[in-house]
Amino acid sequence: MAQPSTNKMLADYLQSRGYSPEEVQKILTKLADKDHKTLSDAVFDSIGNNAQSLDEMIRGVLQDA
């Protein structure tokens, strides 16, 4: 997901282009969803290509918790 400063810059840009606050929020939400899906797809592609082990990933997540 985009960093808050990136969201602010994008929001400012969109507002300067005439988008309403509601439209800006809708755009930011949709972009965040696409960003999450892209990251998720990349992780599972990496697992599928044996570049990363799902078990190792799970252990890492649990260690960070």
FENHUMO-V940053 format. One record per backbone hydrogen bond with DSSP energy under -0.5 kcal/mol. CO is the residue of the C=O (numbers start at 1). NH is the residue of the N-H. Records with the same first field share a line. If there is no record, write none. Layout:
CO = NH + NH
This chain:
3 = 7
4 = 8
5 = 9
6 = 10
7 = 11
8 = 12
9 = 13
10 = 14
11 = 15
12 = 16
13 = 17
14 = 19
15 = 18
20 = 24
21 = 25
22 = 26
23 = 27
24 = 28
25 = 29
26 = 30
27 = 31
28 = 32
29 = 33
30 = 34
31 = 35
32 = 36
33 = 37
34 = 38
35 = 39
36 = 40
37 = 41
38 = 42
39 = 43
40 = 44
41 = 45
42 = 46
43 = 47
44 = 48
45 = 49
46 = 51 + 52
47 = 50
53 = 57
54 = 58
55 = 59
56 = 60
57 = 61
58 = 62
59 = 63
60 = 64
61 = 65
